[in-house]
Amino acid sequence: MLRRGLGGSTEIQRIALGPSDVEGRTYTHYNNYVIFTQSFVHLAAGQDLYVAYPDEHWDLYKYSPTFAALMAPFALLPVAMGVVVWGLAGSLALFVGLWRLPVGDERSRMAAAWLLTLPLLQSLQNSQSNHHLVGLVLLTAVWLEKGKSVSASLAAALAFFLKIYGGAV
């Protein structure tokens, strides 16, 4: 069943599904979020970020150590709350960036929002970082246009540390 709404209900659905057993191990439906938060735990413990941790999650961490450090606030939250806050933060960045983009009229921005809705839902359902990245890239453009070079630089740097191609801004 698909639940409606953006930035919260899809994460709640993933949590409500409960864990799955795969080859004798228990994994969550929000595996990417677990990888992200556990990367902070591993970084803080001085462990290798880039080896498999099959007792925690079923994939490898593929981001920078800086991204692991940036996951600290989420890793400290209870999991259910952290998953929802993670999705909301990315959704907020995406839609604020889109709405403040000084291009076209409101109708054009609404059309862009509709086009981004399906990829956003996919990113939310899989606890990915894609909507965070797109939001940061849009905010970089918005702040550059407004002459706020410090804010734009910070957004571009965060995009780079989130995924290296975010630095292509």
C-alpha positions in Angstrom: 0.0 0.0 0.0 1.4 3.4 -1.0 1.0 6.0 1.7 0.4 9.6 0.6 2.4 12.6 1.6 6.0 13.7 1.3 8.9 13.7 3.7 7.5 11.6 6.5 4.9 9.1 5.7 7.0 7.0 3.4 9.7 6.7 6.1 7.0 5.7 8.6 5.8 3.1 6.2 9.4 1.6 6.0 9.6 1.5 9.8 6.2 0.0 10.1 7.1 -2.8 7.7 9.4 -4.2 10.3 12.6 -6.1 9.6 13.2 -8.8 7.1 15.3 -12.0 7.5 17.9 -12.6 4.8 20.2 -15.6 5.0 19.8 -15.7 8.8 20.4 -12.0 9.3 17.8 -9.4 10.1 17.8 -6.2 8.0 15.5 -3.2 7.9 13.6 -1.6 5.1 15.5 1.6 5.6 18.9 0.0 5.1 20.5 3.1 3.5 19.7 5.1 6.6 21.3 2.4 8.8 24.4 2.5 6.6 24.6 6.3 6.9 24.1 6.4 10.7 26.4 3.4 11.4 29.1 5.1 9.3 29.2 7.8 12.1 29.4 5.1 14.7 32.2 3.4 12.9 34.0 6.7 12.3 33.8 7.6 16.0 35.1 4.2 16.9 38.0 4.5 14.5 36.8 1.6 12.4 37.1 1.1 8.7 34.1 2.7 6.9 34.6 0.8 3.7 34.3 -2.8 4.8 31.1 -4.9 5.1 29.2 -5.0 8.3 26.7 -7.7 7.5 25.4 -7.9 11.1 24.2 -4.3 10.8 23.3 -3.8 7.1 23.5 -5.5 3.7 25.5 -3.0 1.6 28.7 -1.1 1.7 29.2 2.6 2.7 30.2 4.6 -0.4 30.5 8.1 0.9 33.3 10.3 2.4 34.3 10.3 6.0 33.0 13.9 6.2 29.5 12.6 5.3 29.8 10.1 8.1 30.7 12.9 10.5 27.7 14.9 9.2 25.4 12.0 10.1 26.2 12.5 13.9 22.9 14.3 14.7 20.9 11.6 13.0 22.8 8.8 14.6 22.1 10.3 18.0 18.3 10.3 17.5 16.0 7.3 18.1 15.9 5.4 14.7 12.2 6.0 13.9 12.6 9.7 14.6 15.9 9.9 12.7 14.6 8.3 9.6 11.7 10.8 9.5 13.9 13.8 10.2 16.4 12.6 7.6 13.6 12.5 4.9 12.1 15.8 6.0 15.5 17.6 5.9 16.1 16.6 2.4 12.5 17.3 1.3 12.7 20.8 2.9 16.0 21.6 1.1 14.6 20.4 -2.2 11.4 22.4 -2.1 12.9 25.5 -0.5 15.6 25.5 -3.2 13.0 25.0 -5.9 10.6 27.6 -4.6 13.3 30.3 -4.2 14.9 29.6 -7.6 14.6 32.9 -9.5 13.6 31.3 -12.8 10.2 31.3 -14.4 6.9 31.9 -12.6 5.1 30.0 -9.9 3.5 27.8 -12.6 6.9 26.7 -13.9 8.1 25.9 -10.4 4.9 23.9 -9.7 5.5 21.9 -12.9 9.1 21.2 -11.7 7.8 20.2 -8.3 5.5 17.7 -10.0 8.3 16.3 -12.1 10.5 15.9 -9.0 7.8 14.2 -6.9 8.3 10.6 -8.2 12.1 10.7 -7.8 11.6 12.3 -4.3 9.3 9.5 -3.3 11.8 6.9 -4.4 14.6 8.6 -2.5 12.4 8.9 0.6 11.2 5.2 0.4 14.8 4.1 0.2 16.2 6.6 2.7 18.6 7.9 0.1 20.5 11.1 0.0 19.5 12.2 -3.5 16.9 14.7 -2.5 19.4 16.3 -0.1 21.9 16.7 -2.9 19.4 18.2 -5.4 18.2 20.6 -2.7 21.7 21.7 -1.9 22.5 22.3 -5.5 19.3 24.3 -6.0 20.1 26.3 -2.8 23.6 27.0 -4.1 22.1 28.5 -7.3 19.6 30.5 -5.3 22.2 32.0 -3.0 24.7 32.7 -5.8 21.9 34.6 -7.6 21.2 36.6 -4.4 24.9 37.4 -3.9 25.1 35.3 -0.7 28.5 33.8 -1.5 29.1 32.4 2.0 25.8 30.5 2.0 26.3 29.3 -1.5 29.8 28.1 -0.8 28.5 26.2 2.3 25.7 24.6 0.3 28.1 23.6 -2.5 30.6 22.2 0.0 27.9 20.2 1.7 26.8 18.9 -1.7 30.4 17.9 -2.4 30.8 16.0 0.9 27.4 14.4 0.4 28.3 13.0 -3.0 31.4 14.0 -4.9 29.5 15.0 -8.0 27.5 17.5 -6.0 30.7 19.6 -6.2 30.2 20.0 -9.9 28.0 22.9 -9.1 
